[in-house]
Structures are given as structure tokens and as C-alpha cells.
Amino acid sequence: MNKRIHHPKEELSNQIRAGMFQTEPKSLRTFTPTQAVLAESSGIYHWTPEGRRLYDFSSGVLVANLGHNSVSWMDRFFGHMGYQSFLAERVGPQTSNTSTQPYFRAAPLTAYNAITPVEVKANQTLLELMRSRPGGARMEKVLWAASGSEAVQKSLWASLARSKSKDIIVATRYGFHGKKGLSHAITGSETDHERDPRVRFISFPMEERRDVSQRGDSFDFAPYALELNALKKEFGDRITALCTEPYLGGGGSYHPPKAYLQGLQNFCREHDILFLLDEVQSNFGRTGSLFAFETYGLEPDLVILGKGLGNGVPVAAVVGRGDVLESLDYGEASDTWSANPLQAAATLATLEEFHELNILATMKASSALLEEGLLKLKQFPFVAHLRGEQGGMVWGLEFKDHDGLTGPEWANRFVLASYLGGFPKTDLESGQGQSSDGIHFLGPLAKKVIRISPPLIIQPQQARDATLLMYQAAQSLMTDGVNRC
């Protein structure tokens, strides 16, 4: 992003990119070779200012699980905020608005240090749901936050507060938990900058689950147990918590054997260590179950939720043991935006959509079709591995060195080719010639892994069409369809 990105036939988008370049620092976003400009969105699609349609295969970084601008979700959200009368007055059948009132009555947009009915309803609904799922027995209280990073931070504050003698935190290496404070301290590994002396790292299974073909392979937890026992020997009872992601998201989408995560939990139970599961990227269906602790057969002490929890509205939460969360006193986990009515209404709308529309049941067919199509990409010499949870809706497609180009270079070229599109139309599309459709991906994870994570509501035919576009994008790279310079 040190130079401006322009694409052919995107005059409007290029103007907007130029405006962004002049007014924002590049540090505000991660590098993606497309730098897509998204003017409108609906369901699983985005549209550029030029009107070109893009399949959204990032879901706004695992946020828009229910799709973009869902009418039923919006109805629920507006209902919980109390906007019905306002909307009826502003956009109702009447052609003119004769109201002289400059304000209307509804839930406040902010209610710092106060309590709103919608907040309490969201607490009760979320707790009831999580307790009803296998492994949710310890879900007793909700500690709200404005982002996943802040929720992780608050979970660690609570873990440290339960005992002054317990000051060591264990995290799994190469995980991603945030960019702020302690959430940043437990992200990555011990060789990164800004390390906290209270944090120690342990290994995460990567070689054992580098590809979906290894799903059924046997797994030996013994080497990981040795690491844990070594830490216990070094620090004794000072270890307060162990935090891990269900799968390594930012680290390259590595999905571990159930026995690994269960082994970590067993170690924690044996030694009075809190087991924290960071589900910010994996909650609400990404691993095939509503919550990842169900997928992996776990019963965490604290679960960190975010991203898809609000389906586009910024909200996160720590849910878990009341005695741990009550370790923090008045004000020690407060901030301006946590538990505001917007967050609560968005959470309620999301929970109701999942319950009433049976999202996960309809997701399964599309998940199988997407994986089938993604597996076909492994025939290309620059594609190394595919990783993901069977029946889920997130995969990592890893690229490798080939023909003088590195894996990261192939990955970026695949993102760009998928975005630009211009491939032959499918049989189900009318007309002749080329389709203008493309696919919106984010830049590679761990430099060479593309995350595939469309909204969960993607339909089977949409899954077929999108995987065909991906195949055509890969095929175009073999024939120099994208400039290799």
C-alpha cells in the first residue's frame, strides 16, 4: 500500500481509492492487492461503485454470518431499539411528514453506567442459549466489550484478579487475540515485539493438521503435555489461565484434533487453571456448531465472543463463571461503549435469527459443496493445502512456491485474479461472453494462506458458482491471465 492501487475499468473506484490514499494512513488496514471499494451489499454479495458484483468470501472478516442487510435481522434490530414508530412516520405510506417534533422516544444510543431493559434481555437470552448447548454449564455472567481485543483483555484482567499470587498466563503460539494490551501480549509468539513477562507460550498442532486429508489421523498429545508440565514445574501455582483459539485463525487456519484442546482443558482442571476459549473468529457456526466449544467437546471457564455476535454492529463479550468475572470491582472493566443498547439489540437480533431461521441446518449442504470445489484447487501446482472443519464455514487455502514465484506471491495473485473476474459465464447464466462477477477476499494470512469464509446463508447454487470462479481464477494464473510482474 505504499503506492496507489488502480484497476482497469474502475474509474469511480480508482477516484475513491485516491481519496483514501490522501486522507488515511496505510496502517488503518491490512494489505490486500485488490483494495476493493464496496458501494453496496446484500446477502452474500457486494457491488462496486461501477455496479460490478462480488461474492463476499470474507464476511467482513468473519462478521456478517447472516449476510449483509438482512431485512428480517434489521426488523428485529429496529424492534429492540424501539424505532418502529419513528420509521413508520418517516417512511410510511404518507407522502409528507407533518410532525414538528425534533426528537422521538426510543432506546438511547448510549447509556453509560446506566441499565437498559434491552441490555438485560440480551444478557438473559445469551446465557440461556449458551447454557443450553453441550459444554455451556459454566456460562453464568456476561461481561460486555466493544471489540474482540477488549473482550480478551477483560477476560485476562478477571483471570489475574482472582488471586494476587496467580500472575502467569499461558497462550498457544501463533494465535491471534488482538492488538491491544494483554490481548496483544498473548498474540503471536515469544519472539515478537512488546512481550509481557507474565505470558508464556505453548505449541499448537500444525504439522499434524496441515491439510483436510489428515482429519482422521491419530494424534499424540504427549509432546504437548511435556510442555505444559514443564511450565507447571517452573511456575507452580502461579499460572492463572490458559487462553487458546479453537482453531488458529490469523496464524493460517489450523484446525486441531479434539484431543488437543481437551488435553489443554484437562491440564487446567487438574491444576486450578482457568481455561479460556477465544471464539471471536469461530463463534456462530464457523466450525459447524453454534459455538466452537460444542464442536470440540469442551466446557470452558470463560468464552470470548465477538465479530458475528452483532452481525455488523461492533460488539463483543466474555461469558462464563460468575466467581471469576466478579473478581473485578466497580469500574475495573467499564468503558464508554460496552453494554450499550445498540450492541444489545444487535445481539438479540442475531440470536433470534439463528434460532428461528435454523441457519446451521441450511448451511451444511453449501459447506459440503464449497469444500468439494476447494479440493479441486489442489490440482494446481501452486496450491499446497486446504484446511477447515468438516461441516463448517471457514477454510484456509495455502499456496506454495512454484515456477519462480513464492507462495505469498501466488496467494496475492489468486486474490487479485478472483477479484478481477472476467471469466466465461457458467451454464446457468444467460447470454454469452464473460461474466463480470468476482470474489472479494482479504489479503493472505501468514503471508500465503487465503481465508475462505462466506456468510453462512450462502445457497448451494451460489457455492457452486463461486467455486467455479475460484477454479477459473487459478486456471488463469497458469496461463498468465494476471500480470506476473
C-alpha positions in Angstrom: 0.0 0.0 0.0 3.0 2.3 -0.4 1.7 3.0 -3.9 -1.8 3.7 -5.1 -3.7 0.7 -6.4 -5.7 1.2 -9.6 -7.7 -1.4 -11.6 -8.8 -1.1 -15.3 -12.4 -0.1 -15.9 -12.9 1.1 -12.3 -12.8 4.9 -12.8 -15.1 5.6 -9.8 -13.4 3.1 -7.5 -10.0 4.5 -8.5 -11.1 8.0 -7.6 -12.3 6.8 -4.2 -9.0 4.8 -3.7 -7.1 8.0 -4.4 -9.2 9.9 -1.9 -8.5 7.3 0.8 -4.7 7.4 -0.1 -4.7 11.2 0.5 -6.7 11.2 3.8 -5.8 7.9 5.7 -2.6 6.3 6.7 -2.0 2.8 5.4 -1.7 1.4 8.9 -5.5 1.6 9.2 -6.0 -1.6 7.1 -4.0 -4.7 6.2 -2.6 -5.1 2.8 -4.9 -6.7 0.2 -3.9 -6.5 -3.5 -7.4 -5.6 -4.6 -8.2 -2.7 -2.2 -11.9 -3.2 -3.2 -14.3 -0.3 -3.0 -17.7 -1.6 -1.8 -20.6 0.7 -2.6 -23.5 -1.6 -1.7 -24.0 -5.0 -0.1 -26.9 -7.5 0.1 -26.9 -11.1 1.2 -23.6 -12.7 0.1 -22.8 -10.0 -2.4 -21.0 -6.7 -2.6 -21.2 -4.2 -5.5 -18.5 -1.8 -6.6 -19.3 1.8 -7.5 -19.3 0.7 -11.1 -22.0 -1.9 -10.4 -19.8 -5.0 -10.6 -21.0 -7.8 -8.3 -18.5 -9.5 -6.0 -19.1 -12.7 -3.9 -18.2 -11.8 -0.4 -15.9 -14.5 0.8 -14.6 -12.7 3.8 -17.9 -11.8 5.6 -16.2 -8.6 6.7 -13.6 -10.7 8.5 -16.0 -13.3 9.9 -18.6 -10.8 10.9 -21.6 -10.9 8.5 -22.5 -14.6 9.2 -26.2 -13.8 8.4 -25.4 -11.9 5.3 -25.4 -8.2 4.6 -28.5 -6.0 5.2 -30.9 -8.8 6.1 -34.4 -7.5 6.2 -35.5 -9.8 9.0 -32.4 -9.0 11.1 -33.0 -5.3 10.6 -36.6 -5.7 11.6 -35.6 -7.4 14.8 -32.8 -4.8 15.5 -35.1 -1.8 15.0 -37.8 -3.5 17.1 -35.4 -4.0 20.0 -34.3 -0.4 19.7 -37.9 0.8 19.6 -37.6 2.5 16.2 -41.0 1.3 14.8 -42.9 4.5 15.3 -40.1 6.7 14.0 -39.7 4.6 10.9 -43.4 4.5 10.2 -43.6 8.2 10.5 -40.6 8.8 8.2 -41.0 6.2 5.5 -44.7 5.3 5.9 -47.3 5.5 3.1 -47.9 9.2 3.7 -46.0 11.4 1.2 -45.3 14.2 3.5 -44.2 14.4 7.2 -46.1 17.0 9.2 -44.5 16.2 12.5 -42.9 19.2 14.2 -41.1 17.2 16.9 -37.3 17.2 16.5 -36.9 14.1 18.7 -38.6 10.8 19.2 -38.7 8.3 22.1 -36.8 5.0 21.8 -33.9 3.3 23.5 -30.9 5.6 24.0 -27.9 5.2 21.7 -25.6 5.4 24.7 -26.4 4.7 28.4 -23.1 4.7 30.1 -23.2 3.4 33.7 -27.0 3.0 33.4 -29.0 -0.1 32.8 -31.4 -0.6 29.9 -34.1 -3.3 29.5 -32.7 -4.4 26.2 -29.3 -5.0 27.8 -30.7 -7.2 30.5 -32.8 -9.1 27.9 -29.7 -9.7 25.8 -27.8 -11.0 28.9 -30.6 -13.4 29.7 -31.1 -14.6 26.1 -27.3 -15.2 25.5 -26.8 -17.0 28.8 -29.9 -19.2 28.3 -28.7 -20.1 24.8 -25.1 -20.9 25.9 -26.2 -22.9 28.9 -28.5 -25.0 26.7 -25.6 -26.1 24.5 -23.3 -29.1 25.3 -20.4 -27.7 27.3 -22.1 -24.5 28.4 -22.7 -25.3 32.0 -20.2 -22.7 33.3 -21.9 -19.8 31.5 -23.2 -17.7 34.3 -22.5 -14.0 33.6 -21.8 -11.6 30.7 -19.1 -9.0 30.6 -19.6 -6.8 27.5 -16.9 -5.2 25.4 -16.7 -3.0 22.3 -14.3 -5.3 20.4 -12.8 -8.8 20.5 -9.4 -7.4 21.6 -11.1 -5.6 24.5 -13.1 -8.7 25.5 -9.9 -10.8 25.6 -8.2 -8.1 27.7 -11.1 -8.1 30.1 -11.1 -11.9 30.4 -7.4 -11.8 31.3 -7.9 -8.9 33.8 -10.6 -11.1 35.5 -8.3 -14.1 35.5 -5.5 -12.1 37.1 -7.8 -10.5 39.7 -9.0 -13.8 41.2 -5.7 -14.2 43.1 -2.7 -11.9 43.5 -0.4 -14.9 43.7 -1.5 -16.2 40.3 0.2 -13.9 37.7 1.3 -16.2 34.8 -0.8 -16.5 31.6 -0.3 -19.3 29.1 -1.2 -18.9 25.5 -1.0 -21.1 22.4 1.8 -20.0 20.0 0.8 -18.1 16.8 -2.7 -17.4 17.9 -4.4 -14.0 17.3 -6.2 -12.4 20.2 -5.9 -8.7 19.4 -3.7 -5.7 19.1 -4.2 -4.0 22.5 -2.6 -4.6 25.8 -2.7 -8.1 27.2 -4.7 -9.3 24.1 -1.7 -8.3 22.0 0.7 -9.8 24.6 -0.8 -13.3 24.1 -0.8 -12.9 20.3 1.9 -14.5 18.2 4.9 -15.9 20.0 7.7 -15.0 22.4 9.9 -13.7 19.7 7.6 -10.8 18.7 8.0 -7.3 20.0 6.3 -5.9 23.1 6.2 -9.1 25.1 4.8 -9.3 28.6 6.9 -11.1 31.2 3.7 -12.7 32.6 3.0 -14.6 29.3 4.4 -18.0 28.3 3.6 -19.8 25.0 3.0 -23.5 24.2 2.8 -25.3 20.8 -0.3 -25.7 18.7 -0.7 -28.7 16.4 0.2 -27.5 12.9 2.1 -30.3 11.2 -0.5 -32.9 12.3 -3.4 -31.0 10.7 -1.8 -29.2 7.8 -4.4 -30.5 5.4 -8.0 -31.7 5.5 -6.7 -35.2 4.4 -5.3 -35.5 7.9 -8.6 -35.1 9.7 -8.9 -38.8 10.7 -5.2 -39.3 11.6 -4.2 -40.4 15.1 -2.9 -37.7 17.4 -0.4 -38.0 20.3 -0.9 -35.4 23.0 2.3 -36.4 24.9 4.7 -33.8 23.5 2.2 -31.0 24.4 1.7 -32.5 27.8 5.5 -32.3 28.3 5.4 -28.6 27.6 2.6 -28.0 30.0 4.2 -30.0 32.7 7.5 -28.0 32.2 5.6 -24.8 32.8 3.9 -26.2 35.8 7.2 -27.2 37.2 8.7 -23.8 36.6 5.8 -21.6 37.8 3.9 -23.9 40.2 0.6 -22.4 41.3 1.4 -19.0 39.7 -0.4 -20.0 36.5 -3.8 -18.4 36.5 -5.2 -19.0 33.0 -4.6 -20.7 29.6 -6.0 -19.0 26.6 -6.4 -20.5 23.1 -8.4 -20.1 20.0 -10.4 -23.2 18.9 -8.5 -23.0 15.6 -5.6 -20.8 14.7 -7.3 -18.1 12.6 -4.7 -15.4 11.8 -2.0 -18.0 12.1 -3.1 -19.8 8.9 -6.4 -21.5 9.7 -5.1 -24.6 11.5 -7.9 -26.8 12.9 -6.7 -29.0 15.7 -7.7 -32.5 16.8 -10.3 -32.5 19.5 -7.9 -34.4 21.8 -5.5 -31.4 21.8 -8.0 -28.9 23.1 -9.5 -31.4 25.5 -5.9 -32.2 26.8 -5.4 -28.5 27.5 -8.7 -28.3 29.4 -7.8 -31.4 31.4 -4.5 -29.9 32.4 -6.3 -26.7 33.5 -8.8 -28.7 35.6 -6.1 -30.7 37.3 -4.1 -27.6 38.4 -6.8 -25.0 39.1 -6.0 -23.0 35.9 -8.8 -21.2 34.1 -9.5 -22.4 30.6 -10.3 -19.5 28.3 -11.6 -20.1 24.8 -11.3 -17.2 22.4 -14.2 -17.8 20.0 -14.2 -14.3 18.5 -13.5 -15.7 15.0 -15.2 -19.0 15.4 -18.5 -18.4 17.2 -21.9 -18.7 15.4 -21.4 -21.6 13.0 -17.9 -21.3 11.6 -16.8 -24.7 13.0 -20.1 -26.4 12.2 -21.7 -25.8 15.6 -23.2 -22.6 17.0 -20.2 -22.4 19.4 -16.8 -24.0 18.9 -16.8 -25.4 22.4 -19.5 -27.8 21.1 -17.5 -28.8 18.1 -14.5 -29.8 20.2 -16.3 -31.2 23.2 -15.2 -28.6 25.7 -16.5 -26.9 28.8 -14.6 -23.6 29.1 -14.5 -21.4 32.2 -14.7 -18.3 30.0 -15.7 -17.9 26.4 -14.8 -14.8 24.4 -17.4 -13.8 21.7 -17.3 -11.2 19.1 -17.5 -10.4 15.3 -20.5 -12.5 14.3 -22.2 -11.8 17.6 -23.5 -8.5 16.3 -23.6 -9.3 12.5 -22.0 -6.0 11.7 -22.6 -3.9 14.8 -19.4 -3.7 16.9 -20.0 -5.9 20.0 -18.0 -8.5 22.0 -18.4 -10.2 25.3 -16.8 -12.5 27.8 -19.3 -15.1 29.1 -18.5 -17.6 31.9 -18.1 -18.3 35.5 -19.6 -15.7 37.8 -17.0 -16.1 40.5 -14.2 -15.2 38.0 -15.9 -12.3 36.4 -16.9 -10.9 39.8 -13.2 -10.8 40.8 -13.1 -7.3 39.2 -14.6 -4.5 41.2 -16.7 -1.5 40.2 -15.2 0.3 37.2 -12.3 -2.2 36.6 -13.9 -3.4 33.4 -16.1 -0.4 32.4 -15.7 1.7 29.3 -17.7 4.2 27.3 -19.3 1.8 24.8 -19.6 -1.6 26.5 -23.2 -2.9 27.1 -24.7 0.0 25.1 -28.3 -0.6 23.7 -27.1 -0.8 20.1 -24.9 -3.8 21.0 -27.6 -5.4 23.0 -30.2 -5.0 20.2 -27.8 -6.3 17.6 -27.0 -9.4 19.7 -30.7 -10.1 20.3 -31.4 -9.8 16.6 -28.6 -12.2 15.8 -29.6 -14.8 18.4 -33.2 -14.7 17.2 -32.2 -15.1 13.6 -30.1 -18.2 14.3 -32.9 -19.7 16.4 -35.9 -19.0 14.2 -34.3 -19.5 10.7 -32.3 -22.6 11.6 -29.2 -21.2 9.9 -26.9 -24.1 10.7 -29.1 -26.7 9.2 -29.3 -25.0 5.9 -25.6 -24.2 5.9 -24.5 -27.9 5.8 -25.2 -28.5 2.1 -23.4 -25.4 1.0 -20.4 -26.3 3.2 -20.0 -29.7 1.6 -20.2 -28.1 -1.9 -17.7 -25.4 -1.1 -15.2 -27.9 0.3 -15.7 -30.1 -2.8 -14.9 -27.2 -5.0 -12.0 -26.1 -2.9 -10.4 -29.5 -3.0 -10.3 -29.2 -6.8 -7.9 -26.3 -6.4 -5.3 -28.6 -5.0 -4.6 -29.9 -8.5 -2.8 -26.6 -9.3 0.9 -26.8 -8.7 1.0 -23.6 -6.6 -1.7 -24.8 -4.1 -0.3 -26.8 -1.2 -3.0 -27.5 1.3 -6.6 -26.9 2.3 -7.6 -26.7 6.0 -11.0 -26.4 7.6 -13.5 -28.2 9.9 -15.9 -30.6 8.2 -19.3 -29.1 8.1 -18.1 -25.7 9.0 -17.8 -22.4 7.0 -14.2 -21.3 7.2 -11.2 -22.8 5.3 -7.6 -21.8 4.8 -6.1 -22.4 1.3 -2.3 -22.5 1.5 -0.1 -21.6 -1.5 3.4 -22.8 -2.2 6.5 -21.8 -4.3 6.2 -22.7 -8.0 7.8 -21.6 -11.3 10.0 -18.9 -9.8 7.2 -17.3 -7.7 6.9 -17.7 -3.9 3.8 -19.0 -2.1 2.9 -15.5 -0.9 3.2 -14.1 -4.5 0.9 -16.9 -5.8 -1.6 -16.2 -3.0 -1.7 -12.4 -3.8 -2.1 -13.2 -7.5 -5.0 -15.5 -6.7 -6.8 -12.8 -4.6 -6.3 -10.3 -7.5 -7.4 -12.7 -10.2 -10.5 -13.7 -8.2 -11.4 -10.1 -7.7 -11.0 -9.0 -11.4 -13.0 -11.9 -12.7 -13.7 -11.7 -16.4 -14.1 -15.5 -16.9 -16.5 -17.4 -19.1 -20.1 -17.4 -17.9 -21.4 -20.5 -16.2 -24.1 -22.7 -17.9 -26.7 -21.2 -15.5 -26.0 -17.7 -16.6 -27.9 -16.2 -19.5 -26.1 -14.8 -22.5 -22.7 -15.3 -24.0 -19.2 -14.0 -23.3 -17.7 -13.3 -20.0 -19.1 -12.7 -16.5 -18.1 -9.6 -14.7 -18.6 -11.3 -11.3 -15.6 -11.5 -9.0 -14.8 -12.7 -5.5 -13.8 -10.5 -2.6 -11.1 -12.0 -0.4 -8.9 -10.3 2.2 -5.1 -10.4 1.9 -3.3 -13.7 2.8 -3.0 -14.9 6.4 0.5 -15.8 7.5 1.6 -14.4 4.1 0.4 -17.4 2.0 -3.0 -18.6 3.2 -6.3 -17.3 1.8 -9.2 -17.5 4.2 -12.5 -18.6 2.6 -15.3 -17.5 4.8 -18.6 -16.5 3.0 -21.7 -15.7 5.0 -23.4 -18.8 6.4 -26.5 -18.1 4.4 -24.8 -18.9 1.1 -27.0 -21.1 -1.0 -25.9 -24.4 -2.8 -26.0 -22.9 -6.3 -24.1 -19.8 -5.1 -21.5 -22.1 -3.6 -21.2 -24.0 -7.0 -20.9 -20.8 -9.0 -18.3 -19.2 -6.6 -16.1 -22.3 -6.5 -16.2 -22.3 -10.4 -15.0 -18.7 -10.3 -12.1 -19.6 -8.0 -11.2 -22.5 -10.3 -11.2 -20.2 -13.3 -9.1 -17.7 -11.4 -6.5 -20.3 -10.6 -6.6 -21.6 -14.2 -6.0 -18.0 -15.4 -2.8 -17.9 -13.3 -1.5 -20.9 -15.2 -1.9 -19.2 -18.5 -0.6 -15.8 -17.3 -4.1 -14.3 -17.2 -2.8 -12.0 -14.4 0.3 -9.9 -14.9 3.1 -11.7 -13.1 5.2 -8.6 -12.7 
